[in-house]
């Protein structure tokens, strides 16, 4: 991505070293004042909040440029933490609080926000180290526990300093001698600043997808000679193991759910790289934690996609929609919306036919998620209560785009914008995860076996 865009990624944190000391002087502008005789301390009151809500990013090896694991690391940012939690820009969370409940919502309670404010206002006292909770243990750079298996791209992709980069693929053999069920998975980019997103697909041994492509080395569509392989590099219906973008969460399914990798499968890394003025090399990995046995439910990642749109120049609120009908019963688990630099809002809805419906005659719309989209921090949203859906249920995804000059991220407000791979193009993809019976793969799920 361009350097100015990369810089905006770090700006979301607000907590840069340059402002850490100056923000200390903001403490007098906030209403909460700690009791003079017993203010919150780092070890007793602040560290537990940081461990639960912040250290997944703010730790050694995390995505954030600063760690909040010790008092010495955290104290210079006390006022910045105060400000960012007060205005709720931290921890990042972009879902409308009035629509749905989500198990991975990291938002702080009013009491926790008050504790951080009072700590900053009291000039960030450290307190007694014996009051500290046990340190949270992280597995190297992973957010999941130590993986059972790490599979790395065998060869690093060489990235230029400038210009566009085609989607880059690398086929990674698993050498699995038996079927495996994956309960947790996480993509770990080696060069985070250049990875716009990654999708890891499962290619079973009987799949014809990219069958003439090289194994273990990076390639792009333009380097392939077989016409079918070239088409496959742009579109596939293969099962998705995991989608990664900056801000997204790893997969961590309940004990009775997992994703499936057949014996003898390959993993296909689809990497969308962007440039930032510096040449580099990326050799990303995926960490896997396996289920102990066959789970009760198999997780599938599906998507609602619209790739036939044209956003007019200067349009401040352009709407694009996609709909789909579930061919079989499924349990809805989570959402992951994906757009590019002009993305503004994204919404998932259930569409029900109802003669007594509100609004449009014969249709009732139930909103499941509304997101104020942030391109530089693309989050997944896991339902606190999974939703059982019957075959025939219609799902709708709606995206809004800001192609005006008021959008500070807009590469060119005078351009008409269409679907494309580069970030100055646009995408409209509403990923969502469902749980189905363990013997049902993606292809067979789309064969209707029941009548709604």
C-alpha positions as CSV (number, residue, x, y, z in Angstrom):
1,X,0.0,0.0,0.0
2,X,1.2,3.6,-0.5
3,X,3.2,5.0,2.4
4,X,0.5,7.6,3.2
5,X,-2.0,4.8,3.6
6,X,0.4,2.7,5.7
7,X,0.8,5.6,8.0
8,X,-2.9,5.8,8.5
9,X,-2.9,2.3,9.9
10,X,-0.7,3.4,12.8
11,X,-2.7,6.6,13.2
12,X,-5.8,4.6,14.3
13,X,-3.9,3.8,17.5
14,X,-3.6,7.5,18.4
15,X,-0.9,6.3,20.8
16,X,2.3,7.1,19.0
17,X,5.5,7.9,20.7
18,X,5.4,11.4,19.4
19,X,2.2,12.2,21.3
20,X,2.7,10.1,24.3
21,X,4.2,12.8,26.5
22,X,2.1,15.8,25.2
23,X,-1.1,14.0,25.8
24,X,-0.2,13.8,29.4
25,X,-1.3,17.4,29.7
26,X,-4.9,16.5,28.6
27,X,-5.6,14.9,32.0
28,X,-7.1,18.1,33.5
29,X,-9.7,18.3,30.7
30,X,-11.6,15.2,31.8
31,X,-14.2,15.0,34.4
32,X,-13.2,11.8,36.2
33,X,-10.9,12.5,39.1
34,X,-9.4,9.7,41.2
35,X,-9.9,9.7,44.9
36,X,-6.8,11.3,46.4
37,X,-6.4,8.6,49.0
38,X,-6.8,5.6,46.8
39,X,-6.3,6.1,43.1
40,X,-6.2,3.2,40.7
41,X,-2.7,1.7,40.2
42,X,-1.2,0.0,37.2
43,X,-0.6,-3.4,38.7
44,X,-3.9,-3.7,40.6
45,X,-6.4,-2.0,38.3
46,X,-5.0,-1.1,34.9
47,X,-3.0,-4.2,33.9
48,X,-6.0,-6.6,34.1
49,X,-7.9,-4.3,31.7
50,X,-4.9,-4.2,29.3
51,X,-4.5,-8.0,29.4
52,X,-8.1,-8.6,28.5
53,X,-8.7,-5.9,26.0
54,X,-5.5,-4.5,24.6
55,X,-2.5,-6.9,24.7
56,X,-3.7,-9.0,21.7
57,X,-2.3,-6.1,19.7
58,X,-0.2,-4.1,22.3
59,X,2.5,-6.7,23.1
60,X,5.9,-7.8,22.0
61,X,5.4,-9.2,18.5
62,X,1.9,-7.8,18.2
63,X,0.6,-5.7,15.4
64,X,0.8,-2.4,17.4
65,X,3.9,-0.4,17.4
66,X,3.9,-0.1,21.2
67,X,3.5,-2.8,24.0
68,X,1.4,-2.4,27.1
69,X,2.8,-5.3,29.2
70,X,4.8,-3.4,31.8
71,X,4.3,-0.3,33.8
72,X,7.4,1.3,32.2
73,X,6.0,0.6,28.7
74,X,2.6,1.9,29.6
75,X,3.0,5.0,31.8
76,X,4.2,7.3,29.0
77,X,0.9,6.6,27.1
78,X,-1.5,7.0,30.1
79,X,-3.1,10.2,28.9
80,X,-3.3,8.9,25.3
81,X,-5.0,5.7,26.6
82,X,-7.3,7.9,28.6
83,X,-8.3,9.9,25.5
84,X,-8.6,6.9,23.1
85,X,-10.8,4.9,25.5
86,X,-12.8,8.0,26.4
87,X,-13.7,8.6,22.7
88,X,-14.0,4.8,22.2
89,X,-11.5,4.7,19.3
90,X,-9.8,2.0,21.4
91,X,-10.2,-0.9,21.5
92,X,-11.3,-0.8,17.8
93,X,-14.9,-1.9,17.3
94,X,-17.0,-0.6,14.4
95,X,-20.4,-2.4,14.9
96,X,-23.5,-0.4,15.6
97,X,-24.3,-1.1,19.3
98,X,-28.0,-1.1,18.6
99,X,-27.8,-4.1,16.2
100,X,-26.8,-7.6,17.4
101,X,-24.5,-8.8,20.1
102,X,-21.1,-10.3,19.4
103,X,-18.9,-12.5,21.5
104,X,-15.6,-10.9,20.4
105,X,-16.7,-7.3,21.2
106,X,-13.7,-5.9,23.0
107,X,-15.4,-2.7,24.1
108,X,-14.7,-1.5,27.6
109,X,-17.4,-1.0,30.2
110,X,-18.1,2.5,31.6
111,X,-16.4,1.4,34.8
112,X,-13.2,0.3,33.0
113,X,-13.1,3.6,31.0
114,X,-13.5,5.4,34.3
115,X,-10.6,3.4,35.9
116,X,-8.3,4.3,33.0
117,X,-9.3,7.9,33.2
118,X,-8.7,8.1,37.0
119,X,-5.4,6.4,36.6
120,X,-4.2,8.9,34.1
121,X,-5.6,11.8,36.2
122,X,-3.6,10.5,39.2
123,X,-0.4,10.7,37.1
124,X,-0.3,6.9,36.4
125,X,0.8,5.4,39.8
126,X,2.4,2.0,39.5
127,X,1.3,0.5,42.8
128,X,2.6,-2.8,44.3
129,X,3.8,-5.4,41.9
130,X,2.4,-8.1,44.2
131,X,-1.1,-6.9,43.2
132,X,-0.5,-7.8,39.5
133,X,-2.4,-10.6,37.9
134,X,-0.4,-13.5,36.4
135,X,1.2,-12.4,33.1
136,X,-0.8,-13.4,30.0
137,X,1.2,-16.0,28.1
138,X,1.4,-15.5,24.3
139,X,2.7,-18.2,22.0
140,X,5.5,-16.2,20.2
141,X,3.7,-13.9,17.8
142,X,0.4,-15.9,17.8
143,X,-2.9,-14.8,19.2
144,X,-4.1,-18.4,19.4
145,X,-2.3,-20.9,21.7
146,X,0.9,-22.5,20.5
147,X,-0.2,-24.1,17.2
148,X,0.0,-27.9,16.7
149,X,1.4,-27.2,13.2
150,X,2.8,-24.2,11.4
151,X,2.8,-24.3,7.6
152,X,4.9,-21.6,6.0
153,X,5.1,-20.5,2.4
154,X,8.2,-22.5,1.2
155,X,9.6,-19.6,-0.7
156,X,9.4,-15.9,0.1
157,X,7.6,-13.6,-2.3
158,X,9.8,-10.8,-3.5
159,X,8.0,-7.4,-3.4
160,X,9.1,-4.3,-5.3
161,X,9.3,-0.9,-3.7
162,X,6.6,0.7,-5.9
163,X,3.8,-0.2,-8.3
164,X,0.9,-2.7,-8.4
165,X,1.4,-6.3,-7.5
166,X,-0.8,-9.0,-9.0
167,X,-2.5,-11.4,-6.5
168,X,0.3,-13.8,-5.6
169,X,-0.3,-17.5,-5.0
170,X,1.7,-20.2,-3.3
171,X,0.7,-23.8,-3.0
172,X,1.8,-25.4,0.3
173,X,1.4,-29.2,0.6
174,X,0.2,-30.4,4.0
175,X,1.4,-34.0,3.5
176,X,-1.5,-35.1,5.8
177,X,-1.8,-38.9,5.7
178,X,-5.2,-38.6,7.4
179,X,-8.1,-36.2,7.5
180,X,-7.7,-33.3,9.9
181,X,-10.2,-31.1,11.7
182,X,-9.0,-27.5,12.4
183,X,-10.5,-25.9,15.5
184,X,-8.2,-22.8,15.5
185,X,-6.2,-21.1,12.7
186,X,-4.3,-17.9,12.4
187,X,-2.4,-16.3,9.5
188,X,0.8,-14.7,10.5
189,X,2.2,-12.3,7.8
190,X,6.0,-12.0,7.8
191,X,5.7,-8.4,6.3
192,X,2.5,-7.0,7.8
193,X,3.0,-3.6,6.2
194,X,2.7,-5.1,2.7
195,X,-0.1,-7.6,3.3
196,X,-3.5,-6.1,2.4
197,X,-5.2,-9.4,2.8
198,X,-4.6,-13.2,2.6
199,X,-7.0,-16.0,1.9
200,X,-5.9,-19.6,2.5
201,X,-7.9,-22.2,0.5
202,X,-8.1,-25.9,0.9
203,X,-7.3,-27.8,-2.3
204,X,-8.3,-31.5,-1.9
205,X,-6.2,-34.1,-3.8
206,X,-9.0,-34.7,-6.3
207,X,-9.4,-31.0,-7.1
208,X,-8.5,-29.7,-10.6
209,X,-8.0,-26.2,-9.4
210,X,-4.6,-24.8,-10.4
211,X,-3.4,-28.3,-11.2
212,X,-0.7,-27.1,-13.7
213,X,0.5,-24.3,-11.4
214,X,3.9,-24.7,-9.7
215,X,4.1,-26.0,-6.1
216,X,6.1,-24.3,-3.4
217,X,7.0,-21.1,-5.3
218,X,5.1,-17.8,-5.7
219,X,3.2,-17.3,-9.0
220,X,0.6,-14.9,-10.4
221,X,-2.1,-15.4,-13.0
222,X,0.0,-13.8,-15.7
223,X,2.8,-16.3,-15.2
224,X,0.5,-19.3,-15.8
225,X,0.3,-20.8,-19.2
226,X,-2.8,-23.0,-18.9
227,X,-6.0,-21.0,-19.6
228,X,-8.0,-22.9,-17.0
229,X,-5.4,-22.2,-14.4
230,X,-5.4,-18.5,-15.3
231,X,-9.2,-18.4,-14.8
232,X,-8.8,-20.2,-11.5
233,X,-6.4,-17.6,-10.3
234,X,-9.1,-15.0,-10.5
235,X,-12.1,-17.0,-9.2
236,X,-12.6,-20.2,-7.3
237,X,-15.3,-22.0,-5.3
238,X,-12.8,-24.0,-3.3
239,X,-13.3,-24.1,0.5
240,X,-11.8,-21.3,2.5
241,X,-9.7,-22.2,5.6
242,X,-9.2,-18.6,6.8
243,X,-9.4,-15.0,5.6
244,X,-6.9,-12.5,7.0
245,X,-6.8,-8.7,6.9
246,X,-5.3,-6.2,9.4
247,X,-7.6,-6.2,12.4
248,X,-9.3,-9.5,11.7
249,X,-9.5,-12.2,14.3
250,X,-8.1,-15.7,14.0
251,X,-10.6,-18.6,13.8
252,X,-11.3,-20.1,17.3
253,X,-14.3,-22.4,17.0
254,X,-16.1,-24.0,20.0
255,X,-15.0,-27.5,20.9
256,X,-17.9,-29.0,18.9
257,X,-17.1,-27.2,15.6
258,X,-14.1,-27.2,13.2
259,X,-13.0,-26.8,9.6
260,X,-12.1,-29.8,7.5
261,X,-8.9,-30.6,5.6
262,X,-9.0,-33.9,3.7
263,X,-5.9,-36.1,3.7
264,X,-3.5,-35.3,1.0
265,X,-4.7,-31.7,0.6
266,X,-2.7,-28.7,-0.3
267,X,-3.2,-25.2,1.2
268,X,-3.3,-22.4,-1.4
269,X,-2.2,-19.0,-0.1
270,X,-3.7,-16.1,-2.0
271,X,-1.8,-13.0,-1.1
272,X,-2.8,-9.5,-1.9
273,X,0.4,-7.4,-1.5
274,X,0.7,-3.6,-1.7
275,X,3.8,-1.5,-2.0
276,X,5.0,1.2,0.3
277,X,8.2,2.6,-1.1
278,X,10.5,-0.1,0.2
279,X,11.3,-3.4,-1.4
280,X,10.9,-6.5,0.8
281,X,10.1,-10.2,1.0
282,X,7.2,-11.9,2.6
283,X,7.0,-15.5,3.7
284,X,3.7,-15.8,5.6
285,X,2.6,-18.7,7.7
286,X,-0.6,-20.3,9.0
287,X,-0.8,-21.9,12.5
288,X,-3.3,-24.7,13.0
289,X,-4.7,-26.3,16.2
290,X,-6.5,-29.6,15.6
291,X,-9.6,-31.0,17.1
292,X,-9.3,-34.2,19.1
293,X,-11.9,-36.0,17.0
294,X,-14.7,-35.5,14.5
295,X,-16.8,-32.5,15.7
296,X,-20.5,-32.3,15.8
297,X,-20.5,-29.5,13.2
298,X,-18.4,-28.5,10.2
299,X,-17.7,-24.8,9.6
300,X,-18.0,-23.4,6.1
301,X,-17.0,-19.9,5.0
302,X,-19.5,-18.6,2.4
303,X,-19.8,-15.1,0.8
304,X,-22.3,-12.7,-0.7
305,X,-20.6,-10.9,-3.5
306,X,-21.5,-8.3,-6.1
307,X,-18.8,-7.6,-8.7
308,X,-21.1,-5.8,-11.2
309,X,-21.2,-2.2,-10.1
310,X,-20.0,1.2,-11.1
311,X,-19.6,3.8,-8.4
312,X,-20.1,7.3,-10.1
313,X,-17.4,10.0,-9.6
314,X,-18.0,12.1,-6.5
315,X,-20.8,9.9,-5.2
316,X,-20.8,10.3,-1.4
317,X,-23.1,7.4,-0.4
318,X,-23.4,4.8,-3.2
319,X,-25.3,1.6,-2.4
320,X,-24.4,-1.9,-3.7
321,X,-26.4,-5.0,-2.7
322,X,-26.0,-8.8,-2.9
323,X,-28.5,-11.5,-1.9
324,X,-28.4,-15.2,-1.6
325,X,-30.7,-18.0,-0.4
326,X,-29.5,-20.8,1.9
327,X,-30.1,-24.1,0.1
328,X,-30.0,-26.1,3.3
329,X,-30.4,-25.6,7.0
330,X,-27.4,-24.0,8.7
331,X,-26.3,-22.2,11.9
332,X,-25.0,-18.7,11.3
333,X,-21.9,-18.0,13.3
334,X,-20.1,-14.8,12.2
335,X,-19.5,-12.1,9.6
336,X,-16.5,-10.5,7.9
337,X,-17.2,-7.6,5.5
338,X,-14.6,-6.6,2.9
339,X,-14.3,-3.4,0.9
340,X,-11.5,-1.1,-0.2
341,X,-10.6,2.6,0.3
342,X,-14.1,4.0,-0.6
343,X,-15.9,1.6,1.8
344,X,-18.2,3.5,4.2
345,X,-20.8,1.2,5.7
346,X,-21.7,-2.5,5.5
347,X,-24.8,-4.3,6.6
348,X,-26.1,-7.9,6.8
349,X,-29.8,-8.6,6.9
350,X,-32.3,-11.4,6.9
351,X,-35.1,-10.9,4.3
352,X,-38.4,-12.5,5.2
353,X,-41.6,-12.5,3.1
354,X,-44.4,-11.2,5.4
355,X,-47.7,-9.8,4.3
356,X,-47.8,-7.7,7.5
357,X,-44.2,-6.5,7.2
358,X,-43.0,-3.0,8.0
359,X,-41.9,-0.8,5.1
360,X,-41.9,-2.5,1.7
361,X,-45.0,-4.6,1.3
362,X,-44.5,-8.3,1.7
363,X,-40.9,-8.0,3.0
364,X,-39.6,-7.8,6.5
365,X,-35.9,-6.9,7.0
366,X,-34.1,-8.0,10.2
367,X,-30.7,-6.4,10.6
368,X,-28.0,-8.7,11.9
369,X,-24.9,-6.4,11.7
370,X,-24.2,-2.8,10.8
371,X,-20.6,-1.7,10.5
372,X,-19.1,1.7,10.1
373,X,-16.4,0.3,7.8
374,X,-12.7,1.0,8.4
375,X,-10.5,-0.2,5.6
376,X,-7.3,-0.2,7.7
377,X,-8.8,-2.3,10.5
378,X,-11.1,-5.0,9.0
379,X,-12.8,-6.9,11.8
380,X,-14.8,-10.1,12.0
381,X,-18.0,-10.2,14.1
382,X,-19.0,-13.4,15.9
383,X,-22.6,-13.7,17.0
384,X,-22.9,-14.1,20.8
385,X,-25.8,-16.5,20.1
386,X,-25.4,-18.5,16.8
387,X,-28.6,-18.2,14.7
388,X,-30.3,-21.3,13.3
389,X,-31.5,-20.7,9.8
390,X,-33.8,-22.9,7.7
391,X,-33.3,-23.8,4.1
392,X,-34.7,-21.1,1.9
393,X,-33.7,-18.2,4.2
394,X,-32.6,-15.2,2.2
395,X,-29.6,-13.2,3.3
396,X,-28.8,-9.7,2.1
397,X,-25.5,-7.8,2.2
398,X,-25.5,-4.1,1.6
399,X,-22.5,-1.9,1.1
400,X,-22.2,1.9,0.9
401,X,-19.2,3.7,-0.7
402,X,-17.9,7.3,-0.4
403,X,-16.3,8.3,-3.7
404,X,-16.4,12.0,-2.8
405,X,-13.5,14.3,-2.1
406,X,-14.6,14.3,1.5
407,X,-13.3,10.8,1.9
408,X,-9.7,11.4,2.9
409,X,-8.7,7.9,1.8
410,X,-10.1,8.3,-1.7
411,X,-7.4,7.8,-4.3
412,X,-9.4,9.7,-7.0
413,X,-12.9,11.2,-6.5
414,X,-13.1,12.0,-10.2
415,X,-12.9,8.3,-11.2
416,X,-15.8,5.9,-11.8
417,X,-14.9,2.9,-9.7
418,X,-15.5,-0.8,-10.6
419,X,-14.6,-4.1,-9.1
420,X,-10.9,-4.8,-9.1
421,X,-8.0,-6.4,-7.2
422,X,-6.1,-3.2,-6.4
423,X,-7.0,-1.0,-3.4
424,X,-7.8,1.9,-5.8
425,X,-10.5,-0.4,-7.3
426,X,-13.3,-1.6,-5.1
427,X,-14.7,-4.9,-3.8
428,X,-18.0,-5.9,-2.2
429,X,-17.7,-9.2,-0.3
430,X,-19.8,-10.2,2.7
431,X,-18.0,-13.3,4.1
432,X,-20.0,-15.2,6.6
433,X,-19.5,-18.5,8.5
434,X,-22.0,-21.2,9.0
435,X,-22.1,-24.6,10.8
436,X,-23.4,-27.6,9.0
437,X,-23.3,-31.4,9.5
438,X,-19.8,-32.8,9.5
439,X,-20.2,-34.8,6.3
440,X,-21.4,-31.8,4.2
441,X,-18.8,-30.0,2.1
442,X,-19.3,-26.6,0.4
443,X,-20.2,-28.1,-3.0
444,X,-22.9,-30.4,-1.5
445,X,-24.2,-27.7,0.7
446,X,-25.4,-25.8,-2.4
447,X,-27.4,-28.8,-3.6
448,X,-30.9,-28.2,-2.3
449,X,-32.1,-31.3,-0.4
450,X,-35.1,-29.8,1.4
451,X,-38.1,-27.6,0.3
452,X,-38.5,-24.4,2.3
